[in-house]
Amino acid sequence: MNYDAEAIDRLLVDLWLEAHTCPPQEVILDLDTTDVAPHGHQESRFFHGYYNHYCYLPLYIFSGEHLLCARLRPSNTDASAGSLAEIQRIVGQTRAAWPEVRIILRADSGFCREALMSWCEANQVDYVFSLARNERLRAEIESPMQEATARYAMTGKPARVFTEFFYQTHKSWSRSRRVVAKAEQIEANRTHASS
């Protein structure tokens, strides 16, 4: 079977663009990955520790209910592998049709990578990425965590405290970036933090 992969890629974005009667002011592009279990011993299937089985690790990019990209990838790769090239392609096609639209990328910590963030910063694309927890981040939000615990103790109701600060990794980031963190006490002895 013959097919034109680039034409299919363009078509997915074209269908999304054509679904709008007029250009929106803002669009959100969601990047995600998941596990796809093979049925047998197919080539390029690998064991993935997070999913705890042999699988593929496809990359998906959505805007709302519209699928803009689907890439089947082996699971022995970083979650963000190939995402920069796909975002460059989709943003380029989007801006050709809607030059003034604000574009926001949204993803979990698997996509919080220097190459993707620095490209966004250089190309006027905003982003909201989760950060994986670590000791430095926990120390940074210790005071808001204590405040959430105290609020819960006073009211008996879930308590959330938001804070923001600038953070830079020791090696992988080229500069410091703004982090918004949520400290949450949702029940006794169960404190949660996210950033």
Residue pairs with C-beta under 8 A, 6 or more apart in sequence:
9 69
9 89
10 93
12 66
12 67
12 68
12 69
13 68
13 90
13 93
13 94
14 93
15 66
16 63
16 66
16 68
17 93
17 94
17 97
17 98
19 66
23 97
23 98
23 100
23 101
24 98
24 101
25 100
25 101
25 102
26 101
26 102
26 103
26 104
27 63
27 94
27 98
27 101
27 102
27 103
27 104
28 63
28 64
28 104
28 105
28 106
29 61
29 62
29 63
29 68
29 87
29 90
29 103
29 104
29 105
29 106
30 60
30 61
30 62
30 63
30 106
30 107
31 59
31 60
31 61
31 80
31 83
31 87
31 105
31 106
31 107
31 111
32 59
32 60
32 61
32 62
32 107
32 108
33 57
33 58
33 59
33 60
33 79
33 110
34 57
34 58
34 60
35 48
35 51
35 53
35 55
35 56
35 57
35 75
36 55
36 56
36 57
36 58
36 72
37 53
37 54
37 55
38 45
38 54
38 55
38 56
44 56
44 74
45 54
45 55
45 56
45 74
45 75
46 54
46 55
46 74
46 75
46 76
47 53
47 54
47 75
48 54
48 55
48 57
48 75
48 76
51 75
54 75
55 75
56 72
56 73
56 74
56 75
57 73
57 74
57 75
57 77
57 79
58 70
58 71
58 72
58 73
59 69
59 70
59 71
59 73
59 81
59 82
59 83
59 86
60 67
60 69
60 70
60 71
61 67
61 68
61 69
61 83
61 86
61 87
61 90
62 68
68 90
69 86
69 90
71 82
71 86
73 81
73 82
78 110
78 113
79 108
79 110
79 111
80 110
80 111
80 113
80 116
83 111
83 116
84 115
84 116
84 119
87 105
87 116
87 119
87 120
87 125
88 119
91 103
91 123
91 125
94 101
94 103
95 101
95 103
102 126
103 124
103 125
103 126
104 125
104 126
104 127
104 128
105 111
105 116
105 120
105 125
105 126
105 127
105 128
105 129
106 127
106 128
106 129
107 127
107 128
107 129
107 130
108 129
108 130
109 129
109 130
109 131
109 132
111 129
112 129
112 130
112 131
112 132
113 172
114 172
114 173
114 174
116 127
117 127
117 129
117 173
117 177
118 174
119 125
120 126
120 127
130 194
130 195
131 137
131 167
131 179
131 195
133 193
133 195
136 167
137 167
137 179
137 181
137 193
137 195
138 193
140 165
140 167
140 179
140 181
141 163
141 181
141 183
141 193
141 195
143 163
144 161
144 162
144 163
144 181
144 183
145 161
145 183
145 185
145 191
145 193
147 159
147 161
147 183
148 159
148 160
148 161
148 183
148 184
148 185
148 191
149 159
149 185
149 191
150 159
151 159
151 161
151 185
152 158
152 159
152 185
152 186
152 187
152 188
158 184
158 185
158 186
158 187
159 184
159 185
160 182
160 183
160 184
161 182
161 183
161 184
162 180
162 181
162 182
162 183
163 180
163 181
163 183
164 178
164 179
164 180
164 181
165 178
165 179
165 181
166 176
166 177
166 178
166 179
167 176
167 177
167 179
168 175
168 176
168 177
179 195
180 195
181 193
181 194
181 195
182 193
182 194
182 195
183 191
183 192
183 193
184 191
184 192
184 193
184 194
185 191
185 192
186 192
